[in-house]
Each structure stands twice: as structure tokens, then as C-alpha cells.
Amino acid sequence: MDFMVKRLERGDFYILCPDNEVSTAMDHDRIRWAAQDITENRPALSRWHPNWSEAFNNTQV
């Protein structure tokens, strides 16, 4: 909750609360990739699709 409050006080509109499972960079990569599923006309959740998972794994920070 402290994380969220600090972000609100900072004026952030989007708040990605860490889950302690993956890094913030990994969260950003996943969000970016998912948005590009739409703009690149890839299958939804393509990072798990056999034709796209290798490409996703090669974009990791």
C-alpha cells in the first residue's frame, strides 16, 4: 500500500504494483509485448504461443 500511496502522491496515473515475482523491467516488457500483439496482429498472449515465444524471450531485459 505504501508503494501505491507514494505513486499517487507523485501524481502517477498508471501504477504497476510490484508482485516480487518479476522485475519492473520484466513487467514493462510484458506490457509492451502484449500491446504489440494488437499492433502487430499477433495472437493474443503470443509470448506463450509456439510461433512467438522465442521472439519474446529474445526481447527480455
N, C-alpha and C positions, 0 to 999 in steps of 0.2 A: 504494500500500500504506500510506503514511503516513496518508492520509485515513481508511482503514478502521481502522487501529490507534487513531487518535485517537478515532474514534466508539466503538469497543469500550471503550476506557478510560473514556469518558464514560458508558458503560452503555446506549448505544443498542441496541435490539433490531433495528430495521429500518435498514439502511444503503443509501442510494442513492448509489453512487459516481458522481461526475460523469464525463461522457464528452467534455467540451469541445466538444460539438456543439450542445447546447441548455442553457439556464439551469436552475438548480434549480427556479425558479418554473415553467418550462415542463414539467419532469418531473412536478412536483406536479399541474399542470393535466391532463396526460395520464393520470396515475394516477387522479385524481378522476373524470375523464370516463369512463374505462374501467370503474370501479366502478359509476358511474351507468348505464352500458349495461345492467347487470344489474337495478338497482333501478327503472329507468325502462322496462324491457323494450324497449330499442333493439337493433338488430342489433349483433353483435359487431364491434368495431373501427369503430364508427359514425362516428368522426371522419373516416374516408375515404369513407363512404357518401354518395352524391349527395344524399340527403334530409336528411343531418345535418351535413355538413362545414361549411356556412355557420354553423350554430349553434355548432359547436365553435370555429371561427375567431373568432367574436364574443366568446368567453369568455376569450381569451388575455390574459395579464397585460401 
